[in-house]
Amino acid sequence: MTALPDLAAGGLALGTLSAFALGGQLVRLRRRDARRRAEIAALRTQLDGSLRAFTSEVEHLAARRVPAAAGQVTHRHLDVPGPLQPLTADTPLGRALDDVLVAVQSEVAAQRTRVDAAAQAGMRGATREIQAALYRLQDALRQLQQRYDEPELAQTLFALDHENEQSLRRAQVAAVVCGAWVGLAREESHLVDAVTGGQARLAGYHRVTVHNHLEPGTALVSHAVEPVAIIVAELLDNALRHSAPDTDVVVSLEHVHHGVCVTIDDAGLGMTEDERRRAQRLVAGDDPILLTDLGDPPRMGLAAIGRLTRQFDLRVDVSSASPYGGVRAVLRVDSHLLSRLDPDEKPPAASAPRTTRRPAPARPTAPAPNSGSGPTPAPAPVPAPAHGYDAERTESGAAGHQGPAAEDGLPRRRRRTASAAPRPVAAETRPPRRPEDAAAALGALQAGTAAARSAAPDPAEQPDDGTPERGGRGAGPADHDPRADRSAAHEPTDHEGGAAR
């Protein structure tokens, strides 16, 4: 009987212990759940922060970094901003974002090149048509210049021809920038003619002063004539545009060790260091030239020079200042592009400045060796011959004068020696004649011819007996010598091609 209460008490104690154990385990489980909930909340907060940071980086990439990277393709001086969070730079996310920028730049550059190539192809076709039309207009103007002799009309035709020449130069430069050929094939020409030919294509050609210090006959090979003329024209155009209208542009032609240099000095404003580096990069022709790099409107002069220097192995330098405070541009033509022409057989143009160098004197020829054993006798001095009939009388012993006596005592007649040929007079160096001067000279010639014709007497009023008038020929304007008109008409002028052409 006493065992039952003990058993009940033991059961109650065991149940109490079990309840306490279960309660403690339940408490532990609740604490663990709370910790896990706190960890989950912390992870969720961290995830939300990472998501917000990634979103901010992507927004920063799209808003700031990608446009800057695309602009850096065309403007190298622009800086691309880094990631928004500096700690992202060396992470996989930062490297992935940098790869996105590189891919964007590569694709933008490729698309830009393709678009520019299409634009250049279209411009090449347009300039080809424009050049053909301008050449036809040039031929028509030249025919009109040869057909009509009125001074006013000739002056107008000269002005139109010069304007057409400037338009043709602009179209030619645009075609060269777009990858077209120069468009003309010329014969070997004097270098000074190529320089003055480039000068004649400009509106302010009268402000250019050319000093020619080359040896006579210095010429260019055929395929280098037109490129040199284009480069000189563009360098002179820059010098004239960026200098005051009352200043001159000085051009010097000099021999150097590797060939010939054409130096152009202006008195303009000069260039800044950045402009000078950009100009030197363009004229060097090392980088590909795109139309979008030339501004709006595009400035194609230096770009055309860069194309030509790369194609024809020429050298242009614009990195130094001129002594007058402006820019010094130097074009160097190497020896393999130079040739020589005989200035007597094919002289330079009449409007080209004459060289300051004198031709080397001819070396005296050595006397023929004496075939005899004795020394060669010196030639006897020949007396200066007399003039006119007195020479005849002197040599024949007339008027009481006796010639040198022979061995028999009789006078001996001397043989007359021909007088030395007159030394040719060097041609006078003439300055280039402007179209206005040529038209004025032509008008004066026509006015004189018309006055002589109007003053001539009517043949019907002449006497029928054939007796000439008193005074003979040359007494009045009716006896005007037509050879004078022909000589005046053939006087070398710039009527054919304009001034300095």
C-alpha positions, 0 to 999 in steps of 0.5 A: 500500500505504501508503494503507490504514493511513492510511485506517484511521487516519483512520476510527478517528479519525473514529469516535472523534470521533463516539463522543465527540460522541454521548457528549457529546450523551447526557450533555446529554440526561441532564442535561436529563432530570434538570432536567425531572424536578426541575421536574416534581417541583417542580410536583407538589409545588406542585400538591399544596400548592395542592390541600391549600390549596384543600381547607383553604379549602373545609373552612374555608368549610364548617365556619366561614364558612357557619354564621357567614354563616347566623347573621348573617342572624338576628344582625347582630352576628355576624362572618363569618371571612375565608379561611384564607390571607390571600393568598387574599382578592384572588384569583379563588378568594377572590372565588368563595368570597365569592360562595358566602357571599352566595348562602347568606345570600340563600337562607337569608333567603328560606327563613326568610321563607317559613317565618315567613310560613307560621307566622304564617298558622297562628297567625292562624287559631288566634288567630282561633278563640281570640278568637271563643271568648273573646268568647263567654265575655265575653258569657256572663259579662256576662249572668250579671253582669246576672242575679244579684245575690249579692255573692260570685257578683258578685265571682267573675264580676268576677274571671273577666271580668277574667281573660278580658279578659287572655287576650283581650288576649294573643290580640289581640296575637298576632294583630296581630303575625301581620298580622291586623287589630285585630279591633274597630271602635269609635266616637269616644271620649275619649282618656282613656277609651282610656287607662283601657280599656287600663289595665283589661286588666292584672292590676296596673291598681290600680298605675297612676296617670293624670294627665289634663291634656287639654282637656275633650272631647279624643277619638280618631277611630274607627279609632284608638281600639282601636290606642291602647288596645292600645299603652297596654296593652302599654306599661303591661304592660312597665312593671308587669312590670319594676318592683317590685310596691310601686311605681306607674306614672305616666301623664300626658296632655298636649297638644303642638304636633303633637297629644297625648302619653301619657307612661308612667314606671316605677320599674323597672330600666331597660334597657341601651343594646343593649336600648334600641336593640332596643326602639326598633327594634321599636316604630318598625316599620320592619323586617319582624317575624319570629316567630323574632326575638321569642325563645323564648317570643316576647315580642310586646308591642313587636312589636305596637306596631311593627305598629300604629305603622306601620299607623295613623301613630302614634309611640312612643319608649322611648329615654329614662329616666324620672325614677324610674330606670326607662323612659319610654315616650311615645306621640304621637298626631298631630292628624289622629287627634284629634277632639272630643266635647262633654263635656256631651252625651257625657261620659267614663266615670265611672271616668276621671280628670277633667281638671285643665284648666278650660274657658275662661270665656265672653266677656261679650256686648256691650250692644245699641247705643242707638237714641236720641240720648242716653246709655243710662241705667244700670239702677237697682239692684234691692234684694235680695228678702226671704224668705217672706211678709215679702216679700209684706208688704214689697212691699204696704206692710203692717206700716207700711212704705210703698213708693216714692211715685209723683207723686200721693203714693200708695205704688206696689207693686214687682214681685217679681224672681225670685231667681237660679237656684242655680249648679250644683255641680261633680261631685265627682271620684271615684276609680275604684271597684274590683270589690270595692267595687262588690260590697260596695256592692251587698251592703250595698244588698241587706242593707238592703232585706232588713232593711226588708222583714223589719221590715215588719208583716204587712198581716193584723195591721193594724186593719180600721177604716182608722185609721192607727197613731200617729205617721203615715207614716215612724214605723217601717221599714215606711214605708221610701221606695222612692225611696231604694232606687232612687236608691241602686241607680242610683248610678254604680258600676263594676258593669257593666264592672269597675274602670277599664273 
